């Protein structure tokens, strides 16, 4: 998502990038703030949750898919990371797989350029249902960690024995989020977006917010955008399909401008020309 700071006293934009579980790693999910906000980040060209298993243990990738209808997704990934560890794969194996995740150079350039060439500065924010280890590793590997100001995702860390422990951002044993749109139990992206804006001066501090997304769980945050804001929506993915269906719940409540994109180069072009 991208947002521009209001004209008083220091205009800024913000870009929020959402790391959805995209099947194409060349989109590092995007969030950036410009005194702008954008969602997805420099996005990966693969679904990172699945990719690690595809590289290291394809049979666990099959099991992950078979379990998704009966297990909450974050819990499902955590369970399969435990299975991966039990088969002898450790920290360096997981990190090595993540460093193979392809990221489209146009998406990388887009976020690096946002941070390097804007006055006032752009604030970038990643909002993702992946996890902190995956995102941090990919950002650092591709040299874009300094282009992202904040990441909100599920917490993860390696134990001393090499197991990657993954937890929901919203603890299942604590207070739950109140989303009515359909966000996963681990996180309401709409609530997280509102919290991000509150931490950064509120909506009135931004002229424009740009949100980049493609997943079904990106509908909720888009409903929070204003008429001057923009949603960059990836063609033919679940978010695009829902927005195209006039009978789908909540789609008539979208107030922002919706711009469709198919390739990372189109996002780069739009950000360069419109921000």
C-alpha positions as CSV (number, residue, x, y, z in Angstrom):
1,X,0.0,0.0,0.0
2,X,1.2,3.5,-0.7
3,X,0.2,6.7,0.9
4,X,1.2,10.3,0.5
5,X,1.5,12.6,3.5
6,X,-0.9,15.5,3.6
7,X,0.3,18.9,2.6
8,X,0.6,20.2,6.1
9,X,3.2,20.7,7.3
10,X,5.4,18.1,5.5
11,X,3.6,16.2,2.7
12,X,4.4,12.5,2.6
13,X,3.3,9.2,0.9
14,X,3.2,5.7,2.2
15,X,3.5,2.4,0.4
16,X,2.2,-0.8,2.1
17,X,3.3,-4.0,0.6
18,X,1.5,-7.2,1.6
19,X,3.3,-10.4,1.5
20,X,0.4,-12.6,0.7
21,X,1.0,-16.3,0.1
22,X,1.5,-15.4,-3.6
23,X,2.4,-18.2,-5.9
24,X,4.9,-16.0,-7.7
25,X,8.0,-14.9,-5.8
26,X,8.9,-12.1,-8.2
27,X,6.5,-10.0,-6.1
28,X,8.1,-9.5,-2.7
29,X,4.9,-8.5,-1.0
30,X,4.8,-4.8,-0.8
31,X,4.3,-2.1,1.8
32,X,6.0,1.2,1.7
33,X,5.4,4.6,3.2
34,X,6.2,7.9,1.7
35,X,5.3,9.8,3.5
36,X,3.5,7.0,1.3
37,X,2.1,3.6,2.1
38,X,2.0,0.6,-0.1
39,X,1.1,-3.0,0.3
40,X,2.8,-6.0,-0.9
41,X,6.9,-5.1,-0.6
42,X,9.4,-6.0,-3.1
43,X,7.5,-9.3,-3.6
44,X,8.8,-12.8,-4.0
45,X,8.0,-14.6,-7.2
46,X,7.0,-17.7,-5.2
47,X,4.8,-18.6,-2.3
48,X,7.5,-18.7,0.4
49,X,5.4,-20.8,2.8
50,X,5.3,-23.6,0.2
51,X,8.6,-23.0,-1.5
52,X,10.8,-24.2,1.4
53,X,9.1,-27.6,1.3
54,X,9.2,-27.7,-2.5
55,X,13.0,-27.3,-2.3
56,X,13.8,-29.5,0.7
57,X,11.0,-32.1,1.0
58,X,8.4,-32.2,-1.8
59,X,6.4,-34.9,0.0
60,X,5.9,-32.4,2.9
61,X,4.7,-29.9,0.3
62,X,2.0,-32.4,-0.7
63,X,1.1,-33.0,2.9
64,X,0.9,-29.3,3.5
65,X,-1.7,-28.9,0.7
66,X,-3.6,-31.9,1.9
67,X,-3.9,-30.5,5.4
68,X,-4.9,-26.9,4.5
69,X,-8.7,-27.6,4.7
70,X,-8.5,-29.0,8.2
71,X,-5.8,-26.8,9.8
72,X,-5.4,-23.1,10.2
73,X,-2.7,-22.1,7.7
74,X,-0.1,-20.7,10.1
75,X,-0.5,-23.7,12.4
76,X,-0.3,-26.0,9.4
77,X,3.0,-24.4,8.3
78,X,4.4,-24.7,11.9
79,X,3.5,-28.4,12.1
80,X,5.2,-29.1,8.8
81,X,8.3,-27.1,9.8
82,X,8.5,-29.5,12.8
83,X,8.2,-32.5,10.4
84,X,10.9,-31.0,8.3
85,X,13.2,-30.7,11.3
86,X,12.4,-34.3,12.3
87,X,13.7,-35.4,8.9
88,X,17.1,-33.8,9.6
89,X,16.7,-30.4,8.0
90,X,18.1,-27.5,10.1
91,X,18.6,-23.8,10.0
92,X,21.1,-23.6,7.2
93,X,18.9,-25.8,5.0
94,X,15.9,-23.5,5.5
95,X,17.9,-20.3,4.9
96,X,19.5,-21.8,1.8
97,X,16.1,-22.6,0.4
98,X,14.8,-19.1,1.1
99,X,17.8,-17.6,-0.7
100,X,16.7,-19.4,-3.8
101,X,13.3,-17.7,-3.8
102,X,13.2,-15.6,-7.0
103,X,12.4,-11.9,-6.8
104,X,11.6,-9.9,-9.9
105,X,14.2,-7.2,-10.5
106,X,11.5,-4.7,-11.4
107,X,9.8,-5.0,-8.0
108,X,13.2,-4.7,-6.3
109,X,14.0,-1.6,-8.2
110,X,10.6,-0.1,-7.5
111,X,11.1,-0.2,-3.8
112,X,14.8,0.8,-3.8
113,X,14.0,3.8,-6.0
114,X,11.1,4.8,-3.7
115,X,13.4,5.1,-0.8
116,X,16.4,6.6,-2.7
117,X,14.8,9.3,-4.8
118,X,11.8,10.7,-3.0
119,X,11.5,14.0,-1.2
120,X,9.8,13.9,1.2
121,X,10.8,10.3,2.0
122,X,8.5,7.3,1.4
123,X,7.7,5.1,4.3
124,X,7.4,1.4,3.3
125,X,5.6,-1.2,5.2
126,X,5.2,-5.0,4.6
127,X,2.0,-6.7,5.9
128,X,2.3,-10.4,5.5
129,X,0.9,-13.7,6.5
130,X,4.3,-15.4,6.0
131,X,6.8,-15.0,8.9
132,X,9.6,-12.8,10.2
133,X,12.4,-15.2,9.3
134,X,11.3,-15.8,5.8
135,X,10.8,-12.1,5.1
136,X,14.0,-10.8,6.8
137,X,16.1,-13.5,5.0
138,X,14.7,-12.7,1.5
139,X,15.0,-8.9,2.0
140,X,18.6,-9.1,3.2
141,X,19.6,-11.6,0.5
142,X,18.3,-9.3,-2.2
143,X,19.7,-6.2,-0.5
144,X,16.4,-4.4,0.0
145,X,16.1,-4.5,3.8
146,X,16.9,-0.7,3.9
147,X,14.0,0.0,1.5
148,X,11.5,-1.3,4.1
149,X,10.6,0.7,7.2
150,X,8.4,-1.8,9.0
151,X,7.3,-5.4,8.7
152,X,4.2,-6.8,10.4
153,X,3.9,-10.6,10.1
154,X,3.8,-13.9,12.1
155,X,6.7,-14.2,14.5
156,X,9.3,-17.0,14.0
157,X,12.7,-17.8,15.3
158,X,15.2,-20.7,15.1
159,X,15.9,-22.8,18.2
160,X,19.4,-23.8,19.1
161,X,18.8,-27.2,17.5
162,X,17.8,-25.6,14.2
163,X,14.0,-25.9,14.3
164,X,12.2,-22.9,13.0
165,X,9.4,-22.2,15.5
166,X,6.5,-20.3,13.9
167,X,3.6,-18.8,15.8
168,X,0.4,-16.9,14.9
169,X,0.6,-13.1,15.2
170,X,-2.7,-13.2,17.1
171,X,-2.2,-15.8,19.9
172,X,-5.0,-18.4,19.7
173,X,-5.0,-18.4,23.6
174,X,-5.5,-14.6,23.9
175,X,-7.9,-12.0,22.7
176,X,-8.9,-12.5,19.1
177,X,-9.3,-9.9,16.3
178,X,-12.8,-8.7,15.5
179,X,-12.7,-8.9,11.7
180,X,-16.0,-9.5,10.0
181,X,-14.7,-9.6,6.4
182,X,-12.9,-12.9,6.5
183,X,-9.3,-12.5,7.6
184,X,-7.5,-15.6,8.8
185,X,-7.4,-16.0,12.7
186,X,-3.7,-15.3,12.8
187,X,-4.1,-11.7,11.7
188,X,-6.6,-9.1,10.5
189,X,-4.8,-7.1,7.9
190,X,-7.4,-4.3,8.2
191,X,-6.8,-3.9,11.9
192,X,-3.0,-4.0,11.3
193,X,-3.3,-1.3,8.7
194,X,-5.3,0.9,11.0
195,X,-2.7,0.3,13.8
196,X,0.1,1.2,11.4
197,X,-1.6,4.5,10.4
198,X,-2.2,5.3,14.0
199,X,1.5,4.8,14.8
200,X,2.4,7.2,12.0
201,X,0.1,10.2,12.7
202,X,-3.2,8.9,11.4
203,X,-4.9,8.9,8.0
204,X,-4.9,12.7,7.8
205,X,-1.1,12.7,7.8
206,X,-1.1,11.1,4.4
207,X,-2.3,12.5,1.1
208,X,-2.5,9.1,-0.5
209,X,-2.1,5.4,0.4
210,X,-1.2,2.8,-2.2
211,X,-1.9,-0.8,-1.3
212,X,-0.4,-3.6,-3.5
213,X,-2.0,-7.0,-3.0
214,X,-3.5,-10.2,-4.6
215,X,-4.9,-12.4,-1.9
216,X,-8.4,-12.8,-0.6
217,X,-7.2,-11.5,2.8
218,X,-6.2,-8.2,1.1
219,X,-9.8,-7.3,0.6
220,X,-10.2,-6.3,4.3
221,X,-7.4,-3.6,4.3
222,X,-8.6,-2.3,1.0
223,X,-12.0,-1.5,2.6
224,X,-10.2,0.9,4.9
225,X,-8.7,3.0,2.1
226,X,-10.2,6.4,1.2
227,X,-11.4,7.7,-2.1
228,X,-8.0,9.4,-2.8
229,X,-6.1,6.1,-2.1
230,X,-5.2,3.4,-4.6
231,X,-5.2,-0.4,-4.6
232,X,-2.8,-2.1,-7.0
233,X,-4.5,-5.4,-7.6
234,X,-2.9,-8.3,-9.3
235,X,-4.8,-9.7,-12.3
236,X,-6.7,-13.0,-12.0
237,X,-5.8,-13.7,-8.4
238,X,-8.3,-14.2,-5.6
239,X,-8.6,-10.5,-4.7
240,X,-9.1,-9.5,-8.4
241,X,-11.8,-12.2,-8.8
242,X,-13.6,-11.0,-5.7
243,X,-13.5,-7.4,-6.8
244,X,-14.9,-8.4,-10.2
245,X,-17.8,-10.1,-8.7
246,X,-20.4,-7.5,-7.9
247,X,-22.4,-10.0,-5.8
248,X,-19.5,-10.8,-3.5
249,X,-19.8,-9.6,0.1
250,X,-18.2,-6.2,0.8
251,X,-17.0,-5.4,-2.7
252,X,-19.5,-2.6,-3.1
253,X,-17.9,-0.9,0.0
254,X,-14.6,-0.3,-1.7
255,X,-14.0,3.5,-1.9
256,X,-10.5,3.6,-3.3
257,X,-9.3,3.6,-6.9
258,X,-8.5,0.1,-8.2
259,X,-5.7,-0.4,-10.7
260,X,-5.0,-3.9,-12.1
261,X,-1.5,-5.2,-12.9
262,X,-0.1,-8.4,-14.3
263,X,3.7,-8.0,-14.1
264,X,6.1,-6.5,-11.7
265,X,7.3,-4.1,-14.4
266,X,3.8,-2.6,-14.4
267,X,4.0,-1.9,-10.6
268,X,7.4,-0.3,-11.1
269,X,6.1,1.9,-14.0
270,X,3.0,3.0,-12.0
271,X,4.9,3.9,-8.9
272,X,7.4,5.9,-10.9
273,X,4.8,7.8,-12.9
274,X,2.1,8.3,-10.3
275,X,3.9,8.9,-7.0
